[in-house]
Amino acid sequence: MAWFTDRNCFLLAVTFYGLSTIYSVFLWRKGFRRDDWANYLLLAGGVALHTFAMLKRGLTLHSCPVNNLYEATTFLLWALGLASLVYALLPKFKFICAFAAPVLFTVGVFALMPSLDPPHGPKPEFSGALRSLHAATILQAYGAFGLAAVAAVMFLVQQHDLKFHKLRALLSFLPSIQRLEVITTRLVVVGFILLTIGLVAGSQLPRKDGASYFADAKVIWSALLWLIYLEMLVAHKFFGRPARRFALGVIVAFTFLLLTFGITNHFSVLHN
């Protein structure tokens, strides 16, 4: 069927993310006082459709689907959604889906903009395993940073409830603030390692004549992002930065990533 395209499958996935977001609002109002699989299943349905859309695009192109901004963004969201589902299977982490769903929905709506997905030529450029390693590790790093931001939001919510002596903090199914701090830190470490691998792999890719790797807008932006997360980790682990300031920094850094990702791609010679 002509309607059954990869973009329409992704549209259905975003619809499921939207339904999960709406359901999440009710979970927030209830304070997560009961074990509820409905939201998990809604998000799982979205990730399943999302996976099918990516597979369909990849089989059509005969390559890893990361050839333009739409494909890169959907890969990022897929990594975040899959990681959320895995973490939600752990004790007391099921409701991480309620925090991940709004991110998946809002960024998914942005990714559906037609200008982000121009038509491919008959043979899209694809340079093999090294490029796949570069793209996959970079995008998975973004997914880890996104999930860290979700955990940081959960940390701030739990800390706020405890600070104001709200009963729902004691009855909540959210993990303890100590565990959320550990999870946030570990996710940032994982994302930082993946980002480092991706940047090193990218530096080894063939470039157009006269194109400088270190003068490219995307590379400069990625290096800045690398330094931001390095500073946060060092300040938190070795200089005693408070957990609240660290959590706020993780959220701000990921927001910066989302807002500037497309802009730097547009001005990047190497990525266009």
VENWO-V939188 format. One record per pair of residues at least 6 apart in sequence whose ideal C-beta (glycine too) atoms are under 6 Angstrom apart, sorted by the first residue. I is the first residue (numbers start at 1). J is the second residue. If there is no record, write none. Layout:
I	J
I	J
//
This chain:
6	53
6	56
6	57
9	49
9	52
9	53
10	53
12	49
13	46
13	49
13	50
14	108
16	42
16	45
16	46
17	46
17	101
17	104
17	105
17	108
18	105
19	42
20	39
20	42
20	43
20	101
21	101
21	102
21	105
23	39
24	98
24	101
27	98
31	168
31	172
32	95
32	172
32	173
32	174
33	171
39	97
39	98
40	88
40	97
43	97
43	101
44	85
47	81
47	82
47	85
50	78
54	65
57	65
58	65
61	124
63	126
64	132
65	71
66	72
66	75
66	135
67	124
69	116
69	262
69	265
70	111
70	116
70	117
73	111
74	111
75	139
76	139
76	142
76	143
77	104
77	107
77	108
79	139
79	140
79	143
80	143
80	146
80	147
81	104
83	143
83	147
84	96
84	97
84	100
87	93
87	96
88	94
88	96
88	97
92	175
95	173
99	150
99	153
99	154
100	150
130	201
133	201
134	198
134	201
134	202
137	194
137	197
137	198
138	198
140	194
141	191
141	194
141	195
144	187
144	190
144	191
145	191
145	254
146	254
147	187
148	184
148	187
148	188
148	250
149	250
149	251
149	254
151	180
151	183
151	184
152	184
152	247
152	250
152	251
154	174
154	180
155	177
155	180
155	247
156	247
158	174
158	177
159	177
161	168
161	169
162	169
181	243
192	229
195	226
199	222
203	213
211	269
211	270
213	219
216	268
216	269
216	270
217	264
217	267
217	268
218	264
218	268
218	271
221	264
228	253
232	249
235	241
236	246
265	271
//
